[in-house]
Amino acid sequence: MKLKVLNCEEYNKNYKLTFEYLDGEHLYPNGKGGQLGDLGTIGSTIIIEVLESGVVVESPLEPGIYTYKIDPIRREDARENHSGEHVFSALAFLKYGWRVMGFRMAENYCTLDFDVTDVTPKIVDELESAVNLKIKEGFNVVEQICTQEEAKAIIGDRKNIPEKIKGEIRVLSVIEDDFNACAGLHVEDIKDIRIFKILGYEKVKSSYTRFYFSSGRKAILDYNLKHDIVSKLGVTFSCQPENLISMINKQIDDKKRVEKEKNELEMRCSSFIFEKLKLNPDFILNIPNLGTVPVFFINETAKINDLIKKYFINSDLNYILITYNDQNYSISSSFFDCSQLLTYLKNDLGVKCGGTAKNINFKSDILPSIFLDFIKKLY
């Protein structure tokens, strides 16, 4: 397949080509009708995105004639998923009267929004089974080019044709008694979809339900990924797949219990340390009008450091408390204006820190004694 590059310009750190086709299939634009666009190559450069107005490529090309290739796997994925969407939306309308409000194809799944909110697991299972049964039965996809009036008459109230669409319209039928206007890519027979899987659903915009689904090769890849995860979890928990949920729930409950016990132990430990510290300060400062003020250095776990700080804050002591763990410092005081130390750390020592007059926090490899020397100079 060949095309003629007419112009190449820089575009968002890549390059955008304008061109004309000489022979071969047209590249499908990304996002048109909610579908993923084609990828592939033009000459020696890689296609990054196909736009309505041109093609974005990785490296520049001089004007001239080039061979281009379309990624066949990506295009087949688009065919399978777009066709799966049509079968799904057709059966949802015929069985339940649901109307499509939006469709989008992502790399690993598709979304379809319906104008309903009263969706139940039973309906979801029934729809998924119905779609797969239709796929198994097969149906030769029928396409016909119609005028606006003809298309409206054929489609009926299934879906309104947007006013922005002008000229002839392609009407598609993927199952009997259902017709839809669509310019996207599709399989020749819905048997080629092979498999359809609803991945999940949720309420959106208060009046819609969004379905996540996948078809064909993408659905198989999704199954393989989840099967691998389930298999590995089965080995980890030494159980069969049907027992995984209960085992995981037990693990979560055990973790909560251990966390609770750990918190209780940390509370007791920090209370004990606080009572012991009160009687054994690391240093005593003689402060005018205050008398002797104890200074405490604490190097415990971050959690215990925080708990001890709370004990000091809630006490009636005059104090200076310096806690540290792995170069993470916190300095607090009941009387000392910590913002003075903050200014000193920032301006004189180049330390990034933040806090208030009562407490500052920072990370540094500076020795705690340096902070104390600064405080001593103030008094």
C-alpha positions as CSV (number, residue, x, y, z in Angstrom):
1,M,0.0,0.0,0.0
2,K,1.3,3.4,-0.9
3,L,0.7,7.1,-0.1
4,K,2.2,10.4,-1.1
5,V,3.4,12.7,1.7
6,L,2.7,16.3,0.9
7,N,3.9,18.0,4.0
8,C,5.7,17.3,7.3
9,E,5.7,19.6,10.3
10,E,6.6,19.4,14.0
11,Y,3.7,18.4,16.2
12,N,3.8,18.0,20.0
13,K,7.5,16.8,20.0
14,N,6.6,14.5,17.0
15,Y,5.8,15.1,13.4
16,K,2.5,15.5,11.6
17,L,2.1,14.4,7.9
18,T,-0.5,15.5,5.4
19,F,-0.7,13.1,2.5
20,E,-2.9,11.5,-0.2
21,Y,-3.5,7.8,-0.7
22,L,-2.3,6.2,-3.9
23,D,-3.6,2.7,-3.2
24,G,-4.6,0.5,-0.3
25,E,-6.9,0.8,2.7
26,H,-7.4,4.1,4.5
27,L,-6.0,4.5,8.0
28,Y,-8.7,4.7,10.6
29,P,-8.6,7.9,12.8
30,N,-8.2,7.5,16.5
31,G,-11.4,8.2,18.5
32,K,-13.8,8.2,15.4
33,G,-17.0,6.6,16.6
34,G,-15.3,5.8,19.9
35,Q,-12.9,3.4,18.2
36,L,-9.1,3.1,18.6
37,G,-7.2,4.3,15.5
38,D,-4.8,2.3,13.4
39,L,-1.1,2.0,14.1
40,G,1.7,0.8,11.9
41,T,4.5,2.4,9.8
42,I,5.0,4.8,6.9
43,G,8.3,4.3,5.3
44,S,10.8,3.9,8.1
45,T,8.9,5.9,10.7
46,I,6.3,4.6,13.2
47,I,2.7,5.8,13.3
48,I,1.9,7.3,16.7
49,E,-1.7,8.4,16.1
50,V,-4.0,8.8,13.1
51,L,-6.0,12.0,13.1
52,E,-8.8,13.2,10.8
53,S,-6.4,15.8,9.5
54,G,-3.3,13.7,9.1
55,V,-1.0,11.2,10.8
56,V,1.4,11.8,13.7
57,V,4.7,9.9,13.3
58,E,7.8,9.4,15.3
59,S,10.4,10.9,12.9
60,P,10.2,13.3,10.0
61,L,9.7,12.3,6.3
62,E,10.5,14.3,3.2
63,P,7.6,14.8,0.7
64,G,7.4,11.8,-1.6
65,I,5.9,8.4,-2.1
66,Y,6.1,5.8,0.7
67,T,4.9,2.3,1.5
68,Y,2.7,2.1,4.6
69,K,1.7,-0.8,6.7
70,I,-1.3,-1.2,9.1
71,D,-0.8,-3.2,12.3
72,P,-3.1,-6.2,11.6
73,I,-3.4,-7.3,15.2
74,R,-4.5,-3.9,16.4
75,R,-7.0,-3.6,13.5
76,E,-8.4,-7.1,14.2
77,D,-8.8,-6.1,17.9
78,A,-10.8,-3.1,16.9
79,R,-13.0,-5.2,14.6
80,E,-13.7,-7.7,17.3
81,N,-14.4,-5.2,20.0
82,H,-16.5,-2.8,17.9
83,S,-18.5,-5.8,16.6
84,G,-18.9,-7.1,20.2
85,E,-20.2,-3.6,21.2
86,H,-22.9,-3.8,18.4
87,V,-24.1,-7.2,19.5
88,F,-24.2,-6.2,23.1
89,S,-26.0,-2.9,22.5
90,A,-28.5,-4.6,20.1
91,L,-29.5,-7.3,22.6
92,A,-29.7,-4.7,25.4
93,F,-32.1,-2.7,23.3
94,L,-34.2,-5.6,22.0
95,K,-34.4,-7.4,25.4
96,Y,-34.6,-4.4,27.8
97,G,-35.1,-1.3,25.8
98,W,-31.7,0.2,26.9
99,R,-30.4,3.0,24.7
100,V,-26.7,3.7,24.2
101,M,-25.5,7.1,25.4
102,G,-21.8,6.7,24.8
103,F,-19.1,4.3,23.6
104,R,-15.3,4.3,24.0
105,M,-12.7,1.8,23.2
106,A,-9.5,1.9,25.3
107,E,-6.4,-0.3,24.9
108,N,-7.5,-3.2,27.1
109,Y,-11.3,-2.7,27.5
110,C,-14.3,-0.9,26.1
111,T,-17.0,1.1,27.8
112,L,-20.7,1.4,26.9
113,D,-23.1,3.8,28.7
114,F,-26.8,3.0,28.8
115,D,-29.7,5.2,29.9
116,V,-30.6,3.0,32.9
117,T,-29.7,2.7,36.5
118,D,-31.8,-0.3,37.7
119,V,-29.3,-3.0,36.6
120,T,-29.0,-6.2,38.6
121,P,-26.4,-9.0,38.5
122,K,-29.1,-11.3,37.1
123,I,-29.7,-9.0,34.1
124,V,-25.9,-8.7,33.5
125,D,-25.4,-12.5,33.5
126,E,-28.4,-12.9,31.1
127,L,-27.1,-10.3,28.7
128,E,-23.5,-11.7,28.7
129,S,-24.9,-15.2,28.0
130,A,-27.2,-13.9,25.3
131,V,-24.3,-12.1,23.5
132,N,-22.1,-15.2,23.6
133,L,-24.9,-17.3,22.3
134,K,-25.5,-15.0,19.4
135,I,-21.7,-15.0,18.7
136,K,-21.8,-18.8,18.7
137,E,-24.7,-18.9,16.3
138,G,-23.0,-16.5,14.0
139,F,-24.5,-13.9,11.6
140,N,-23.1,-12.4,8.4
141,V,-22.7,-8.7,9.1
142,V,-24.8,-6.8,6.6
143,E,-23.8,-3.3,5.5
144,Q,-25.8,-1.0,3.2
145,I,-25.2,2.6,2.1
146,C,-28.3,4.7,2.5
147,T,-29.5,8.3,2.2
148,Q,-30.4,10.1,5.4
149,E,-34.1,9.4,4.9
150,E,-33.5,5.7,4.1
151,A,-31.3,5.3,7.2
152,K,-33.8,6.9,9.5
153,A,-36.5,4.6,8.2
154,I,-34.4,1.5,8.6
155,I,-33.0,2.3,12.0
156,G,-36.3,3.6,13.5
157,D,-36.1,4.6,17.2
158,R,-33.1,2.4,17.9
159,K,-30.8,5.4,17.8
160,N,-31.0,9.0,16.5
161,I,-28.6,9.9,13.7
162,P,-26.5,12.9,14.8
163,E,-27.2,16.1,12.8
164,K,-23.5,16.6,12.1
165,I,-23.5,13.5,9.8
166,K,-24.1,14.6,6.3
167,G,-24.5,12.7,3.0
168,E,-24.7,9.0,2.7
169,I,-24.8,6.8,5.7
170,R,-23.6,3.2,6.3
171,V,-26.2,1.1,8.1
172,L,-25.0,-2.0,9.8
173,S,-26.8,-5.1,11.0
174,V,-24.9,-7.6,13.2
175,I,-28.0,-9.6,14.3
176,E,-31.4,-10.1,12.7
177,D,-33.9,-7.3,13.3
178,D,-31.4,-4.7,14.4
179,F,-29.9,-1.8,12.4
180,N,-27.4,0.9,13.4
181,A,-25.5,3.6,11.7
182,C,-21.8,3.1,12.0
183,A,-18.6,4.0,10.0
184,G,-16.3,1.8,12.2
185,L,-14.5,-1.5,11.6
186,H,-16.3,-4.8,12.0
187,V,-15.9,-8.5,11.5
188,E,-17.5,-10.2,8.5
189,D,-19.4,-12.8,10.7
190,I,-20.0,-12.3,14.4
191,K,-18.7,-15.8,14.9
192,D,-15.2,-14.2,14.4
193,I,-15.6,-12.3,17.7
194,R,-15.3,-15.7,19.4
195,I,-16.0,-14.5,23.0
196,F,-17.5,-11.6,24.9
197,K,-16.9,-10.7,28.5
198,I,-18.5,-8.1,30.8
199,L,-15.7,-6.9,33.1
200,G,-17.8,-4.7,35.4
201,Y,-20.3,-1.9,35.6
202,E,-21.1,1.2,37.6
203,K,-23.5,4.1,37.8
204,V,-22.3,7.3,36.2
205,K,-23.8,10.8,35.9
206,S,-26.7,9.7,38.3
207,S,-28.8,8.4,35.4
208,Y,-26.5,6.1,33.3
209,T,-24.9,2.7,33.8
210,R,-21.4,2.3,32.4
211,F,-20.4,-1.3,31.4
212,Y,-16.8,-2.3,31.0
213,F,-16.3,-5.2,28.5
214,S,-13.9,-6.9,26.1
215,S,-14.3,-9.1,23.1
216,G,-12.2,-11.5,21.1
217,R,-8.4,-11.6,21.6
218,K,-8.5,-8.9,24.2
219,A,-11.1,-10.9,26.3
220,I,-8.8,-14.0,26.1
221,L,-5.8,-11.9,27.2
222,D,-7.9,-10.5,30.1
223,Y,-8.9,-14.1,31.1
224,N,-5.2,-15.3,30.9
225,L,-4.0,-12.4,33.1
226,K,-6.7,-13.0,35.7
227,H,-6.2,-16.8,35.6
228,D,-2.4,-16.3,36.2
229,I,-3.2,-14.0,39.2
230,V,-5.7,-16.5,40.7
231,S,-3.2,-19.3,40.2
232,K,-0.4,-17.4,41.9
233,L,-2.7,-16.4,44.8
234,G,-3.7,-20.1,45.1
235,V,-0.1,-21.1,45.6
236,T,0.5,-18.2,48.0
237,F,-2.5,-19.1,50.2
238,S,-2.3,-22.9,49.5
239,C,-6.0,-23.2,48.6
240,Q,-8.3,-23.7,45.6
241,P,-9.7,-20.7,43.7
242,E,-13.1,-21.0,45.3
243,N,-11.6,-20.5,48.7
244,L,-9.4,-17.5,47.9
245,I,-11.9,-14.8,49.0
246,S,-12.3,-16.3,52.4
247,M,-8.5,-16.8,52.8
248,I,-7.9,-13.1,51.7
249,N,-10.6,-11.9,54.1
250,K,-9.0,-13.9,56.9
251,Q,-5.6,-12.4,56.1
252,I,-7.2,-8.9,56.2
253,D,-8.8,-9.6,59.6
254,D,-5.5,-11.0,60.9
255,K,-3.7,-7.9,59.8
256,K,-6.2,-5.6,61.5
257,R,-5.9,-7.6,64.7
258,V,-2.1,-7.4,64.6
259,E,-2.2,-3.7,63.8
260,K,-4.5,-3.2,66.8
261,E,-2.2,-5.1,69.1
262,K,0.8,-3.2,67.7
263,N,-0.9,0.1,68.4
264,E,-1.7,-0.9,71.9
265,L,1.9,-2.0,72.5
266,E,3.2,1.3,71.1
267,M,0.9,3.3,73.3
268,R,2.1,1.4,76.4
269,C,5.7,1.6,75.3
270,S,5.5,5.4,74.6
271,S,3.8,6.0,77.9
272,F,6.6,4.1,79.7
273,I,9.3,6.0,77.8
274,F,7.6,9.3,78.6
275,E,7.4,8.6,82.3
276,K,11.0,7.6,82.3
277,L,12.2,10.6,80.2
278,K,10.5,13.1,82.5
279,L,12.9,12.1,85.2
280,N,16.0,11.8,83.0
281,P,16.4,14.8,80.6
282,D,19.4,14.8,78.3
283,F,20.2,18.4,79.1
284,I,19.0,21.2,81.4
285,L,18.8,24.8,80.2
286,N,18.5,27.7,82.7
287,I,16.0,30.1,81.1
288,P,15.4,33.6,82.6
289,N,11.9,33.9,84.2
290,L,11.3,30.1,83.6
291,G,14.1,28.5,85.6
292,T,15.4,25.1,84.5
293,V,14.0,23.7,81.3
294,P,14.7,20.0,80.4
295,V,15.8,19.1,76.9
296,F,15.0,15.6,75.6
297,F,16.5,13.7,72.6
298,I,14.4,10.7,71.4
299,N,15.4,8.2,68.7
300,E,12.6,5.7,68.4
301,T,10.4,4.5,65.6
302,A,8.4,7.3,63.8
303,K,5.2,6.1,65.4
304,I,6.6,6.0,69.0
305,N,8.2,9.4,68.4
306,D,4.8,10.9,67.5
307,L,3.1,9.3,70.5
308,I,5.7,10.6,72.9
309,K,5.4,14.0,71.4
310,K,1.6,13.9,72.1
311,Y,2.4,13.0,75.8
312,F,4.7,16.0,76.1
313,I,2.2,18.4,74.4
314,N,-0.6,17.2,76.8
315,S,1.6,17.6,79.9
316,D,2.2,20.7,82.0
317,L,6.0,20.6,81.5
318,N,8.2,23.3,80.1
319,Y,10.3,21.4,77.7
320,I,12.2,21.2,74.4
321,L,11.8,17.9,72.6
322,I,13.9,16.7,69.7
323,T,12.8,13.4,68.1
324,Y,14.6,11.8,65.1
325,N,14.5,8.6,63.1
326,D,16.5,8.0,59.9
327,Q,17.4,11.7,59.5
328,N,13.7,12.7,59.9
329,Y,13.6,15.4,62.7
330,S,10.8,17.0,64.6
331,I,11.5,19.7,67.2
332,S,8.8,21.0,69.5
333,S,8.6,23.1,72.7
334,S,6.1,24.4,75.2
335,F,7.8,27.8,75.4
336,F,10.5,28.2,72.8
337,D,9.5,29.8,69.4
338,C,10.6,27.1,67.0
339,S,10.2,29.5,64.0
340,Q,13.5,31.1,65.1
341,L,15.2,27.7,64.7
342,L,13.3,27.2,61.4
343,T,14.8,30.5,60.0
344,Y,18.3,29.5,61.2
345,L,18.0,26.0,59.5
346,K,16.8,27.5,56.3
347,N,19.0,30.6,56.0
348,D,22.2,29.5,57.7
349,L,22.3,25.7,57.1
350,G,20.3,25.4,53.8
351,V,17.9,22.9,55.3
352,K,14.4,22.5,53.8
353,C,11.9,22.5,56.6
354,G,8.4,23.6,57.6
355,G,6.3,24.0,60.7
356,T,4.9,26.5,63.2
357,A,6.1,28.3,66.3
358,K,5.4,25.2,68.4
359,N,6.8,22.5,66.1
360,I,9.0,22.1,63.0
361,N,9.8,19.1,60.8
362,F,12.7,18.5,58.4
363,K,15.1,15.9,57.0
364,S,18.8,16.4,57.5
365,D,22.0,14.6,58.4
366,I,22.9,17.4,60.8
367,L,23.7,16.3,64.4
368,P,21.1,17.1,67.0
369,S,23.7,18.9,69.1
370,I,23.8,21.7,66.6
371,F,20.2,22.5,67.2
372,L,20.9,22.6,70.9
373,D,23.9,24.9,70.5
374,F,21.7,27.3,68.6
375,I,19.0,27.3,71.4
376,K,21.7,27.8,74.1
377,K,22.9,30.9,72.3
378,L,19.4,32.4,72.5
379,Y,19.3,32.0,76.3
